[in-house]
């Protein structure tokens, strides 16, 4: 994910939806809606549709449409470079937006209607950020803020809505200088970084359902802008403890250890832990998670100089040629080539690099093809023993 997600949206798009079940103000059927979102955070997405059928009615249909889109967004996050679900999310989000907009027209003084309208933008806006559609995501952010402010004006007791407002205030203040003109063109009000963070933390402390999503969104704030990776790590550790069946949280722990704390040994332990969970069937999306954990574990082992173990770890992925996670086959061969080259197994390494080049997807989000070509050329020019 790019470090600066979008001029406005960042993560406020998610926050509105995820407040939806919190026991505040005039929101209805909060216990039922909260149970659905808890299932989403556990990563048990295959159960969501049946649970929603039991929830709406009596809960508002608009809330469940938001939750359906949210569940699909979390599915996309499991393998974010894969675009197979993008069109489906577009369709689900359009349905949610149409339904919530119609509700605001039928009942313009109903704060719940405006609340769910804000939430309906969330999953699609986050997808747009991932796909580099920053201008559209920025427009979404403006609409989200307006809907949340309307809901709060009608019912100040909707305290959880302040998380989204706080995120807007925070992000609007930290927009890089080159993007300030964009903020002006979109008629975006200015922000306040300090006040925004305070609003987010206050809303997080007062919310129930919001707490899990807030921690996930806040950990990015602490990583990218507050430069507090230890605090970010604490937040995702708490999420992993509460939702150990969701592989995303332990993945984020390992990412932080590697990329922000520069602790490859700790990262290796986390990836091994995730691999063990997946092999034992204790996480959702186990086959995909096994492949991802093996890839990342092999990468750490190479960095730590454990080349034989790295090759042994990644070889099953090379043999299986999985289609998920996206680009796994190509990356597995790249890692195998590196491990073999480090062990002076020249011909096998060259063959692995060739397979990496041939199997890399056309868009090649991890730049595997170019890296494999570079390393192959370097290896081919050496006089390593055959």
N, C-alpha and C positions, 0 to 999 in steps of 0.2 A: 504494500500500500504506500502511495506517495506520502512523504512527510507532511506536506501541506495539503490536506484533503481537498479543500475547496474554500473560496473566499468567505463563504457564509456557512455552508451546510455542516462541515466537519462532521459532528455526530449529533447535532440537534435534531436531525431528521429522525433518528432512532428514538430519542428521548421522549418525544411526544407520545408515540404509540405505547411505549413501555411503561408509561405512567397509567395506562388505561385501566388496570385492575386495582390500583391503589385505593385504600379505604379513605377517600377524602371527598368532601363536598357532596355534590349531587350525583356522583357516579353510581350506577346500578349494577347489581350482581357481581360485586367485586371479588367475592370468594371464588366463584366459578371461573371468572376471567383470569384471576391470579393463578389458579390451578393449571389452566392451559399454558400460561406463559412459563410456569415452572417446568412443565414438560418440555417446552422449547429450550430452555436453558440447560436442561439435562441432556439435550441433544437427541431426545427420543421423538424425532420428527415424524416417524411413521405412525405414531399414535395420535397425532394432533387432529387430523380430520375427523376421526370418530369422536374424540373428546369435544370438538367444536359442535358436532351435531347434537350432543347432549347439553350444550351450553347455550346455544342460540336457536330458538328462545329457551329460557326467559331473558337471557342477556340480549342487549341490542345487536341486531344483525350487523350494524356498521362496525361494532367492536370486533366481532368474529372475522369479518372480512379483513380488518387490519391485522389480526393475529395470523390469519392464513398467509398473508403476504410476508409477515415477519418470519414465520416458520420457513418459508421458502428462501428468504434472505440468509438465514442461518445455514440452510443447506448449501447455498452458494458459497458461504464462507468456509465450509469444509474443504472446498476445492475451488478457490476463487478465480483461477485462470481459465477454468472451464466455463464456456458460455452456453452450455446446453440448456440451462434453465432461464436464461435472460428474457426470452420472449414470454415465457409463462409468467415471470414476475411482472413484466410490463402489463400483461392482461389482468392479473390479479389486482395490481395496484390501481389500474384504471377503474375496475369495478368498485374498489374501496373508495376511491376519490369521488366517483359519481354518486355512490350511495350517501356518503357523508355530506357532499355538497347539497344534495336534495334535502337532506335532513335540516341543514342550516337554513334552507329556504322555507321549509315547512314550519320550522320553529326557531326563528332567528334569535330568540331570547333564551334559548336552552344552552347552558354552558357545556353540557356533555356533547352536544352536536359539534360545537367548534373544537372541542378537545379531540374528538375522533377524526375530524377533518385534518387537524395537524398531524395526527398519527398516521393517516393514510399516505402522506407524502414520504414517510420515513424509509421503508425498505427500498423503494425505487430511487430515492435521492441518494442513498448510500451506494447503490449499484452504479448510478451515474458518476459518482466520485471515483469508484474503482475503475470505470471504463474511460476516465479522462474527460468527462463531459462537465467541466467545471462551471461554465456559464449557466447551464441548465440547473445544476445543483445549487448554484448561488441563488437563482430565482426561487427555487424550492425553499431555501432557507428564509427568504423574505416572507413567503406565504405562510410558512410554519410559524414564524414569530408573530405575524399578524393574527393567525387563528388562536394561538396560545394566549396572546394578550386579550383577545376578545373573550375567551373562556374565563380568564382570571377577572376581567372587569365585571362579568356577570356573576361570578362566584369566587370571591377571594379565598375561599376555603380550599380551593384546588391547589394546595401547596406544591404538589409534585410537578405541576406545570412550570414552576419556577426553575426546574432543572434545565428545561429547554431554553427558557429565557436567559438563564445564566450562561449557558453555552453560547448563545448568540452574542451576548455582551462580551464574553471572553474572546471569541473568534474575531469579532468585528474590530477589536482593539489590536490584535496581533497580525492583521493582514500585512503581508510584506509591502514595502513601499511601491513596487511596480504595479501592485494591484489596487492601490488606493483609488485610481481613476475608475476602475470597474465598480467599486463600491459607490462612487458618486453617480455613475451612469445608472445603476440599479436602484437609486434612491434609498440606499441602505443607511439607516441611522448609525451613528458612531457607537463605539463600545467602551467598556471599562474592564480591563483584565482582572484587576483585584476584586472589584465588586462582583464580576461574573463568576469567578471561582468561588467566592463566598456564597453566592446564590446556589451554585451547584452543590456545594458541600452541605448547606442547610437543607436543601431539598432531599439530598441523599439520606441524611440523618432522620428526616421525618417520614420518609417513604417506607413502604414494605416491599411491594413488588418492584419498585424502582431500584432498590439497592443493588441487585445483581447486575442489571444493565448499566446502572450508574458507575459501578466499579469497573466494568469492562470499558466504558467510554472514557472514564477518568484516567485509566492507566495510560492511554495514549497522550492525554494532556500532560501527565507527569513525565512521560518519556520525552516528548518532542519539544515541549515549551517550558516546563518547569525544571527540566534537567534533574529529575529526581528518580533515577531508575530503581533505586531500592524501594521507594514508596510504590512505584508501579508494580514491582515484583510482588510486594506484599498484597496488593489488591488482587492480582490474578492467582496468587496462592490461595487466597480466601475463596475465590470462585472455584478453583479446582477441588478444594476440600469439600465444598458444598455440592458441586456438580461433577463428580469424578467420572461420570459416564460420557461427558462431553469432551472429546479429544482436543478441542480448540484451546482450552485454558492451559493444559499442560504444554501444548505446543508453544503458547505465548511465553510461558515460563522459560522454556529452553531458548527461545529467540532472544529474550531479554538477557539471559545469562551470556549468550554468545555475542550478540551485537552491541549491547550497551555496557555490560559489566566485563566483557572480554574474558570470560571464564569458560574456556572450552571444556575443562574437566567437569565443571558443574553441568554444562549443557549436555555433555555425553551421558551423565547420570540421568538427567531428565528424559532424554530420548530413549534410553534403555528402559526406564520406568514405563514410558508410554508404550513401547514395543511389548513389554511384558503384559501390560493390561490388555492390549489388543489381542495378543496371542491367546490369552486366557478368556477372551470374549467379554471383558468387563468394560468395554467402551463401545459406543455406537460407531457405525461405519468402520468396523474392524478391519476388513481387507484393505481398504484405502489407507487406514491409519497404520497398518503394518508396513505397507510400502513406503509411506512418508517417513515413518520413524526409522526404517532401515536406511533410507537415503540420507537423512540428516545425521544419524549416528555414524554412518560411514564417513561423512564429511568431517565430523569432529575427530574421528579416529585418524584420518589422514593428517589433519592439522596437528594432532598430538604425536605423530610419527609411528602410529601402530598400523603399518601398511598391510600386513598379512591379515590382521583381523578386519580391517576395512574391506578388503577384497572378499573375505568370507561373508561379511555382513551384507554386502550389496549383490553378491552373485545370485541369490534367489530371485531378486527383482529382474536381473538381466535374463535369467532363464524363464521367468513367468511372463515377461513382456506385458505388464499390466497397462490398461488404458487410464487408470486413475491411481494417484493424482495426475493431473494434466502434465504431459511431458515426462512422465516417470521413466519410461524406457530409455529415452535419450539421456536423461540425467544419470541414470544408473550406469550406463555404459561410460559416460564421461568420468564418473567417480572410479569405476573399475579400472579404466585406463590410467588414471592418476596413480592408483594404488599399485598397479602392476609396473608402471614406469619407475616408481620409486624403489621397486624390488629388482629393477634391471631385467624385467621380463619383457623385452622389447617387442617381439612379434605379436604377442597376445595383447600388449598395450596398444599397439598400432591398430590391431583389428577392433579393439573396443572403441577407440576414437572414431574409426570408420563407421561403426554401428551407431555411435552417438550422432554423427553428422547426418547419416541416412534417416534416422528415426525422429529427429527433432521436428516438432510441429511447425507449420508454416509461419505462425506469428512468433514462435520461439521466445516466450516471455522471460525465460531465464538465460537467454543468449547462449544456449548450450552449443549450437552449431559453430558460432564464431570462436568460442573458447576451445572446443574440441579441435578445430582446424589449427588454431594457434599452437596448442600443445602437441598435436600430431606433427606439425612442421618442425617444432623444436626437437622432438624426440627423434624424428627421422634424420635429422642432421647430426646426431651424436654417433659415437662409436661404441654404444653399450653392447655388452656381450649378448649374443643370441642365446 
